[in-house]
């Protein structure tokens, strides 16, 4: 069914104040002299939708913000957008209290988590899935995405497009995207069928590739997966048993090693004692040597010894004559009793040093013997208790490594079988989905059997409107089946006059809206904005009659339904019967009362 898109109220904030305009009517006519803001008003409607606008001088200098209240699919919303600050943001407002419900981006922003205005509008209209992948991809190709701007081009005939000087499809659309959008919203194609067909083709290709891969792998496999799995289970069991036995023996070795710790401590203590005994033996030997030297000095006669030097000045005393019984150094007379006492003391010290040396040597020998016995005991018990376990660990480690190698080898042999089973499962899944997609395609074809007549119905509606307009010289206007754009008997619209071209373009867009009213079978938004049809048609008598017939069609076919809205911008009111003029809501702008305060 047609999508409800209806302008209810427009608010303009400017440096000169605030202005609010009532649009809550099926047909709204905005009229007034040039440069009073008529086109600016429809530009304001376009602006809050996040679409680009080239402002004219006065609004660019004075306008500060635009707010438009909408009815979209029965839901009331409001959109506000500043014209002076943060132009990349629009505000989604609660229409009842004016509070901001959400900030929206007007154009995609890198790194932004906010939604786009156009995406939100497509969501409100219920067209998100129709315009986004995979539908758009199925219709236009990889990476394609249709936007709200391309849809809005069907709802807005600007001054440039109304007379056909530019392509009537609008700037937002290429020839292909325009045709696709028209086909989508008017039901001329079924996007879901394209998606299903694309999915069918993909699944067919995938199933073929999976089948070929399974056949290739199966050719090189020997033995059955069940046998390999059984051997793998046994190998896993053997590997676990070998590991268990290995860990058990390692535990016993750790326990035996711990049992010998006291002996190790005893050996370490004896090694320490031996070291101390050797230190004491060395000290005793040093003392014995010193005692012997002291005795030798005590025994030496008091005469000068060749080569002796003075202890003070180091001068050689060789050849110096010293009297017998005198000191060779100081020449003083020596006491024989003192010399004898010194000799006895030196001899006693030597005897003591010799005894100490003997005792120290004996202690070293005893320590060496005790250490040798402790080491022998440790080695014997290690050989008896630990060495056999080390041999068992070596054997069990080899057995475990062998079991693990066999397990790994069997796993590698079984891996292709597992991969083959996965491929078989993937193939079954793809084949099951393919059967479901084919059934969906059959059901869809039965459901869409009547779609072939839709284009013919639209062409009939277009011809009926054209016939009602009674165009001069009967240009033979029709809709081109390839481009879905209007053309005339002689070719492009530029082959006919300015006024006739304008009437054909307006009739073309009115056809879409009329078809939506008659059938309720389209996805077309119900809003149509037409900028300056009267000015583009002309002001001659025949032109006046033609524009009157255009307005009559608006009023007779649309004004009775509040679910649809036509907004017309023109320089002045057409010449119409009073009962028809009363069906229009008019907004008059004058030079004394322009749009922007």
C-alpha positions, 0 to 999 in steps of 0.5 A, a space after each residue: 500500500 502507498 506510504 503515508 508522508 504528510 506535512 502538517 506544520 512548518 516553523 521558521 526561526 530567523 533573525 526577524 522572528 518566528 513564523 509558523 505555517 499550517 500545511 495540514 490539508 490535502 492540497 496546499 497552494 503557496 502563491 505570491 510574486 517572485 522573490 517572496 520565498 515560495 521556493 524557499 518554503 519547499 527548500 525548508 521542507 527538503 532541508 530538514 530531511 537531511 538533503 542539500 539546499 542552495 539557499 537564496 540570499 535572504 534566507 541564507 542571511 536571515 534564517 536560523 532554524 527550520 522545524 517541520 511537523 510530519 505525519 509518517 505512516 500514522 505517526 507524528 514526528 518533528 524534525 528540526 535543523 539549524 542553518 547557522 550551527 552544526 549543519 551536519 546534525 538534525 534533531 528528531 523532536 517529540 512533536 507534543 513537548 518539543 523535547 529532543 528524542 534523538 540527534 541524527 546525522 544529515 550525511 555519513 560521518 566517519 566514526 559516528 554512532 548516530 543514525 542518518 536522517 534518511 535511514 530513519 525516514 526509510 525506517 518510519 516509512 517501512 521501506 528500509 529492507 526494500 532500499 538496503 542490501 540484499 534487495 538493492 544488491 540483487 537489483 543494482 549489483 554488489 555494493 549498491 544501496 538506495 537512499 531516501 534522497 533517491 526516493 524523495 526525487 519522486 516526490 518533488 518536481 523542482 523548477 528545473 525538472 518541472 519543465 524538463 530542461 533537466 532530467 525529470 528523474 532529479 539530480 539524486 538519481 542515475 538512470 538505473 537507480 531512478 528506474 529501479 526506485 520506480 519499479 520498486 515503489 510501483 510494484 513493477 518488479 519484485 525485489 524479493 524474487 531477485 533476492 531469491 533467484 540470486 540466493 538460488 544461483 549461489 546455492 546451486 554453485 556452492 552445492 556443485 563445488 561441495 560435491 566436487 570437493 567431496 568426490 576429490 577427497 574420497 578418491 584418495 582416502 583408504 580404509 574407513 573412518 570407523 576403523 581409523 576411529 577405533 584405532 585412534 581410540 586404542 592409541 589414545 588409551 595406550 598413550 594415556 596408560 603410558 603417561 599414567 605409568 610414567 607419572 607413577 614412576 616419576 612420583 616414586 623417584 621423587 619419593 626415593 630422592 626425598 628419602 635420601 635427603 638426610 644422607 645428602 645433608 650429612 655429606 654436605 655437613 661433612 664436606 663443610 667440616 672437612 673444609 674447616 679442618 683443612 683451614 685449621 691444618 693450614 693455619 697450624 702449618 703456618 704457625 709451625 713455620 713461624 715458630 721455626 723462624 723465630 727459633 732460628 733467629 733466637 739461635 743466631 749469634 749476635 754478630 753482623 751478618 753480611 747483607 744485613 741492612 739498617 731497619 731505619 734507613 736500609 743502609 747496608 751493614 755488611 762488614 760492620 764490626 760488632 764486639 762479641 756479646 753485643 747487639 749487631 744493630 745497636 752495639 749494646 751489650 747483650 744479656 746472656 740470660 735474656 738471650 737464653 730465655 728467648 731461646 727457650 721460649 722459641 723452642 717451647 713455641 715450636 713444640 706447641 706449633 708442632 703439636 697443633 700441626 699434628 692434631 690438625 692433620 689428624 682432624 683432616 684425616 678423620 674428616 676425609 674418612 667420615 666424608 668418604 664413608 658418607 659418600 659411599 653410603 649415599 652412592 650405594 643407596 642411590 644406586 639401589 633405590 633411585 637408579 632403577 627408577 631412572 631406568 624405568 622412567 627412560 623406558 616409559 618415556 620412550 613408550 609414551 613418546 611412541 604411543 603419542 606419535 602413533 596417536 598423532 599419526 592416526 589423527 592426521 590420517 583421520 582428519 581428511 575423513 572428518 573434513 569429508 564428513 563436514 563437506 557432506 554435512 555442508 552439502 546436505 545443508 546447501 541442498 536442503 536450503 536450495 530446495 526451500 528457495 526453489 519452493 519459495 520461488 515457485 510460490 512467489 511466481 504464483 503470487 506475482 502472476 498478475 504483476 505483468 499488467 501493472 505497467 499497462 495499468 500505469 500507462 492507461 492512467 497516464 494516457 487518461 490524465 493526458 487526454 483530460 488535459 487536452 494538450 495542443 497539437 496532440 504530442 502523443 505523450 507516453 511512458 517509455 518502457 525502458 527508462 520509465 520516463 515520459 516521452 512524446 511521439 517525436 522523441 524526447 520532451 525537448 521536441 515539444 514546447 515549454 508549456 506542453 513539456 511542463 504539463 506532461 511532466 506534471 501529468 507523469 508525476 500525477 500518474 504515480 499518485 493517482 495510481 496509488 490512490 486507485 489501487 493502494 498497491 504501491 510503496 510510493 510516498 503520498 507527498 507530491 511537491 510541484 514548484 511553479 507549474 503555472 509559471 513554466 506553462 505560460 500566461 497565454 489564454 491557452 496556457 491559462 486553460 491548460 493550467 486550469 485543467 491541471 489544477 482541476 485534476 489535483 482538486 477532483 482526484 486528490 483533495 477528497 483524500 486526507 491520506 495524500 498531499 499535493 503542495 504546489 508553488 506558483 506565482 498566482 492563483 489559477 482561474 478556477 470555479 469557486 467550489 474547486 478553489 475552496 478545496 485548496 488551502 492557500 498560503 499567500 506571500 507578498 513583498 510586504 509579508 515575505 516568508 522569512 521575517 
